[in-house]
């Protein structure tokens, strides 16, 4: 017993310190809150229908063809975000359309998006309450502001990522469209139909422009599944949200309606698209002089004046001081 008492004596001495007791209490309180939140998450996931989770997993595996970590992520985050999906059909369809334009076309993409939003909104404030606040001496107002800022940032971060993903994918699709148009013109003039030409272009663009090739490949799958060319073109326009693709779809639909040559229509649209890209490049080049004005005046001119006028000014000051 005596060795045990000697070992417990420093611990009892530390517990006599009020600051140590307060720190231990705060740590235990943080761990309790974290355990409570984990338990609530498991309860929420357990209350969801297991049959529905299995159906979602099978749909995801059938859509993607792989049962990877992505399907596991949907299995965890889907039931969490399902309860946060807006009940209004317009808001839900808008989020689904934006996710499709970002390249996320899985059936449970909307649920996963809101599940990630919930995770980023809850977990960082909890980590701050458990790790930072008990061990760092901060004012209560500062702690509350820090936790609130982390929650707001976690809530807005998925939306920011979605907007960036849409812009990036739109830019990649616009970059690959001229090459796809040139190949479509060649295939159409060689005698291929619109569906066969698009499928051939999708195979040729898999390495250079995989995003556009993916969209064209999906168009081919829709047409082979029995969807009409017009409906598939409308879906392509809605799925991408690119102005140039919208113009191409409108031109092709008008050509089909009036019975004109699709090859000639594609050639004319390709020429117009090239002219449009040239005008955009000339416009950006004309703005360079105006954009260079700010760094020229505030960054280059001061250093130039110091180098050019510094020695004469120092010589003049020395001469005036000597006289």
C-alpha positions as CSV (number, residue, x, y, z in Angstrom):
1,X,0.0,0.0,0.0
2,X,2.8,2.4,0.7
3,X,4.2,2.4,-2.9
4,X,0.7,3.0,-4.1
5,X,0.2,5.9,-1.8
6,X,3.5,7.4,-2.9
7,X,2.4,7.1,-6.5
8,X,-1.0,8.7,-5.8
9,X,0.4,11.5,-3.7
10,X,1.5,13.8,-6.7
11,X,-1.9,13.2,-8.3
12,X,-3.8,14.3,-5.1
13,X,-1.5,17.3,-4.8
14,X,-2.4,18.4,-8.4
15,X,-6.1,17.8,-7.8
16,X,-5.9,20.2,-4.9
17,X,-5.2,23.0,-7.4
18,X,-8.5,24.7,-8.5
19,X,-7.2,25.5,-12.0
20,X,-6.3,21.8,-12.6
21,X,-9.7,20.8,-11.4
22,X,-11.3,23.3,-13.8
23,X,-9.3,22.0,-16.7
24,X,-10.1,18.4,-16.0
25,X,-13.8,19.2,-15.7
26,X,-13.8,21.1,-19.0
27,X,-12.0,18.2,-20.7
28,X,-14.5,15.7,-19.3
29,X,-17.4,17.9,-20.3
30,X,-16.1,18.2,-23.9
31,X,-15.6,14.5,-24.2
32,X,-19.2,14.0,-22.9
33,X,-20.6,16.4,-25.5
34,X,-18.6,14.7,-28.3
35,X,-19.8,11.2,-27.2
36,X,-23.4,12.6,-27.1
37,X,-23.2,13.9,-30.6
38,X,-21.7,10.6,-31.9
39,X,-24.5,8.7,-30.2
40,X,-27.1,11.0,-31.7
41,X,-25.6,10.5,-35.2
42,X,-25.7,6.7,-34.7
43,X,-29.3,6.9,-33.5
44,X,-30.3,9.0,-36.5
45,X,-28.6,6.5,-38.9
46,X,-30.2,3.6,-37.0
47,X,-33.7,5.1,-37.3
48,X,-33.4,5.3,-41.1
49,X,-34.8,2.4,-43.0
50,X,-32.2,-0.3,-43.6
51,X,-34.0,-1.4,-46.8
52,X,-33.8,2.2,-48.1
53,X,-30.1,2.3,-47.3
54,X,-29.5,-1.0,-49.2
55,X,-31.5,0.3,-52.2
56,X,-29.5,3.5,-52.2
57,X,-26.3,1.5,-52.1
58,X,-27.4,-0.8,-54.9
59,X,-28.5,2.2,-57.0
60,X,-25.1,3.9,-56.5
61,X,-23.2,0.7,-57.4
62,X,-25.3,0.2,-60.4
63,X,-24.8,3.8,-61.6
64,X,-21.1,3.9,-61.0
65,X,-20.3,0.3,-61.6
66,X,-18.0,0.2,-58.5
67,X,-18.5,-0.4,-54.8
68,X,-15.7,1.9,-53.7
69,X,-15.2,4.3,-50.8
70,X,-17.6,6.7,-52.5
71,X,-20.5,4.3,-52.0
72,X,-19.5,4.0,-48.3
73,X,-19.5,7.8,-48.0
74,X,-23.0,7.9,-49.4
75,X,-24.0,5.2,-47.0
76,X,-22.9,7.2,-44.0
77,X,-23.7,10.7,-45.2
78,X,-26.9,10.0,-47.2
79,X,-29.2,9.3,-44.3
80,X,-27.8,12.2,-42.3
81,X,-28.5,14.7,-45.2
82,X,-31.8,13.2,-46.2
83,X,-33.6,15.0,-43.4
84,X,-32.1,18.3,-44.4
85,X,-33.1,18.2,-48.1
86,X,-35.6,21.0,-48.8
87,X,-39.2,19.9,-49.1
88,X,-39.9,22.3,-51.9
89,X,-39.7,20.7,-55.3
90,X,-38.2,23.8,-56.9
91,X,-35.3,24.1,-54.4
92,X,-34.6,20.3,-54.5
93,X,-34.5,20.3,-58.3
94,X,-32.3,23.4,-58.3
95,X,-29.7,21.7,-56.1
96,X,-29.9,18.5,-58.1
97,X,-29.4,20.5,-61.3
98,X,-26.3,22.3,-59.9
99,X,-24.8,19.0,-58.8
100,X,-25.3,17.5,-62.2
101,X,-23.5,20.5,-63.7
102,X,-20.7,19.9,-61.3
103,X,-20.4,16.3,-62.5
104,X,-22.2,14.6,-59.6
105,X,-25.0,12.6,-61.2
106,X,-25.5,9.8,-58.7
107,X,-29.0,9.3,-57.3
108,X,-28.1,10.2,-53.7
109,X,-25.9,13.2,-54.6
110,X,-28.3,15.7,-53.0
111,X,-28.5,13.7,-49.7
112,X,-24.7,13.4,-49.6
113,X,-24.3,17.2,-50.2
114,X,-26.6,18.1,-47.3
115,X,-24.9,15.3,-45.2
116,X,-21.5,16.9,-45.8
117,X,-22.9,20.3,-45.0
118,X,-24.3,18.9,-41.7
119,X,-21.0,17.2,-40.9
120,X,-18.9,20.4,-41.5
121,X,-21.4,22.5,-39.5
122,X,-21.3,20.3,-36.4
123,X,-17.9,18.7,-36.2
124,X,-15.5,21.7,-36.3
125,X,-17.4,23.6,-33.5
126,X,-17.3,20.4,-31.4
127,X,-13.6,20.0,-32.0
128,X,-13.0,23.6,-31.0
129,X,-15.1,23.0,-27.8
130,X,-13.2,19.9,-27.0
131,X,-9.6,20.7,-28.0
132,X,-9.1,24.5,-28.1
133,X,-11.5,26.1,-25.6
134,X,-10.6,24.0,-22.5
135,X,-6.8,24.3,-23.0
136,X,-6.5,27.9,-24.4
137,X,-7.4,30.8,-22.1
138,X,-9.9,32.9,-24.2
139,X,-12.6,35.3,-23.3
140,X,-16.1,33.8,-23.4
141,X,-17.2,36.2,-26.1
142,X,-14.1,35.3,-28.2
143,X,-14.8,31.5,-27.7
144,X,-18.5,31.9,-28.7
145,X,-17.5,34.0,-31.8
146,X,-14.9,31.4,-32.8
147,X,-17.3,28.5,-32.5
148,X,-20.0,30.5,-34.4
149,X,-17.6,31.4,-37.2
150,X,-16.5,27.8,-37.6
151,X,-20.1,26.6,-37.8
152,X,-21.0,29.3,-40.4
153,X,-17.8,28.5,-42.4
154,X,-18.6,24.8,-42.4
155,X,-22.2,25.5,-43.5
156,X,-21.1,27.8,-46.4
157,X,-18.1,25.7,-47.5
158,X,-20.0,23.0,-49.5
159,X,-21.8,25.8,-51.4
160,X,-18.6,27.5,-52.2
161,X,-17.1,24.2,-53.4
162,X,-20.2,23.5,-55.6
163,X,-19.9,26.9,-57.3
164,X,-16.2,26.4,-57.9
165,X,-16.8,22.9,-59.3
166,X,-19.5,24.2,-61.7
167,X,-17.2,27.0,-62.9
168,X,-14.3,24.7,-63.4
169,X,-16.3,22.1,-65.3
170,X,-18.0,24.7,-67.4
171,X,-14.5,26.1,-68.4
172,X,-13.3,22.6,-69.3
173,X,-16.4,21.9,-71.4
174,X,-16.0,25.2,-73.2
175,X,-12.3,24.5,-73.9
176,X,-13.1,21.1,-75.4
177,X,-16.1,22.2,-77.5
178,X,-14.2,23.5,-80.6
179,X,-12.2,20.3,-81.0
180,X,-15.4,18.3,-80.6
181,X,-17.1,20.5,-83.3
182,X,-14.3,19.9,-85.7
183,X,-14.5,16.2,-85.2
184,X,-18.3,16.3,-85.6
185,X,-18.0,18.1,-88.9
186,X,-15.5,15.5,-90.2
187,X,-17.6,12.6,-89.1
188,X,-20.8,14.1,-90.5
189,X,-19.3,14.9,-93.8
190,X,-17.9,11.3,-93.9
191,X,-21.5,10.0,-93.8
192,X,-22.1,9.2,-90.1
193,X,-25.4,10.1,-88.5
194,X,-25.6,12.5,-85.5
195,X,-25.7,9.7,-82.9
196,X,-22.9,7.7,-84.4
197,X,-20.8,10.9,-84.9
198,X,-21.2,11.9,-81.3
199,X,-20.3,8.5,-80.1
200,X,-17.2,8.5,-82.2
201,X,-16.2,11.9,-81.0
202,X,-16.7,10.8,-77.4
203,X,-14.3,8.0,-77.9
204,X,-11.7,10.3,-79.5
205,X,-11.9,12.9,-76.8
206,X,-11.5,10.6,-73.8
207,X,-7.9,11.6,-73.2
208,X,-7.7,15.2,-74.2
209,X,-11.2,16.4,-72.9
210,X,-12.6,13.7,-70.6
211,X,-15.4,15.9,-69.2
212,X,-16.9,16.6,-72.6
213,X,-16.3,13.0,-73.6
214,X,-18.3,11.9,-70.6
215,X,-21.2,14.1,-71.5
216,X,-21.2,12.9,-75.1
217,X,-20.9,9.3,-74.0
218,X,-23.9,9.8,-71.8
219,X,-25.8,11.2,-74.8
220,X,-25.0,8.1,-76.7
221,X,-26.2,5.9,-73.9
222,X,-29.5,7.7,-73.8
223,X,-30.1,7.4,-77.5
224,X,-29.2,3.7,-77.5
225,X,-31.6,3.2,-74.6
226,X,-34.5,4.5,-76.7
227,X,-34.5,8.3,-76.0
228,X,-35.2,10.6,-78.9
229,X,-32.3,12.6,-80.2
230,X,-34.1,15.9,-79.5
231,X,-34.9,14.9,-75.9
232,X,-31.3,13.7,-75.4
233,X,-30.0,17.0,-76.8
234,X,-32.3,18.9,-74.4
235,X,-31.0,16.9,-71.5
236,X,-27.4,17.6,-72.6
237,X,-28.1,21.3,-72.6
238,X,-29.8,21.2,-69.2
239,X,-27.0,18.9,-67.8
240,X,-24.1,21.0,-68.8
241,X,-25.4,24.6,-68.5
242,X,-22.8,25.9,-71.0
243,X,-23.9,28.7,-73.3
244,X,-22.0,27.4,-76.3
245,X,-23.5,23.9,-75.9
246,X,-26.9,25.6,-75.6
247,X,-26.3,27.4,-78.8
248,X,-25.2,24.2,-80.5
249,X,-28.3,22.3,-79.3
250,X,-30.6,25.0,-80.5
251,X,-28.9,25.0,-83.9
252,X,-29.1,21.2,-84.2
253,X,-32.8,21.2,-83.2
254,X,-33.6,23.9,-85.8
255,X,-31.7,21.9,-88.4
256,X,-33.7,18.8,-87.6
257,X,-36.9,20.7,-87.6
258,X,-36.4,22.3,-91.1
259,X,-34.6,19.4,-92.6
260,X,-31.3,21.1,-93.5
261,X,-27.9,19.4,-93.7
262,X,-26.5,18.7,-90.2
263,X,-22.9,18.7,-91.6
264,X,-23.3,22.2,-93.0
265,X,-25.0,23.4,-89.9
266,X,-22.1,22.1,-87.7
267,X,-19.5,23.7,-90.0
268,X,-21.3,27.1,-89.9
269,X,-21.6,26.9,-86.1
270,X,-17.9,25.9,-85.7
271,X,-16.9,28.9,-87.8
272,X,-19.1,31.2,-85.6
273,X,-17.7,29.7,-82.5
274,X,-14.1,30.2,-83.6
275,X,-14.9,33.9,-84.4
276,X,-16.5,34.2,-81.0
277,X,-13.4,32.8,-79.3
278,X,-11.2,35.1,-81.3
279,X,-13.3,38.2,-80.3
280,X,-13.1,37.1,-76.6
281,X,-9.3,36.8,-76.9
282,X,-9.1,40.2,-78.5
283,X,-11.3,41.7,-75.8
284,X,-9.1,40.2,-73.1
285,X,-6.0,41.5,-74.9
286,X,-7.5,45.0,-75.0
287,X,-8.1,45.0,-71.3
288,X,-4.4,44.2,-70.5
289,X,-3.3,47.8,-70.7
290,X,-5.9,48.9,-68.2
291,X,-5.3,46.1,-65.8
292,X,-1.5,46.8,-65.9
293,X,-2.1,50.4,-64.8
294,X,-2.5,49.6,-61.1
295,X,0.7,47.5,-60.6
296,X,2.6,49.9,-62.9
297,X,1.7,53.0,-60.9
298,X,1.9,51.5,-57.4
299,X,4.6,48.8,-57.7
300,X,7.0,49.6,-60.6
301,X,7.1,53.4,-60.7
302,X,8.1,53.9,-57.0
303,X,11.0,51.5,-57.3
304,X,12.0,53.1,-60.6
305,X,12.0,56.6,-59.1
306,X,14.0,55.4,-56.1
307,X,16.7,53.9,-58.4
308,X,16.7,56.8,-60.8
309,X,16.4,59.8,-58.5
310,X,17.9,58.4,-55.3
311,X,21.6,59.1,-56.0
312,X,21.0,62.7,-57.3
313,X,18.8,63.5,-54.3
314,X,21.4,62.1,-51.9
315,X,24.1,64.2,-53.7
316,X,22.1,67.3,-53.5
317,X,21.4,66.8,-49.8
318,X,25.1,66.2,-49.1
319,X,26.0,69.4,-51.1
320,X,23.5,71.5,-49.3
321,X,24.5,70.1,-45.9
322,X,28.2,70.9,-46.7
323,X,27.5,74.5,-47.8
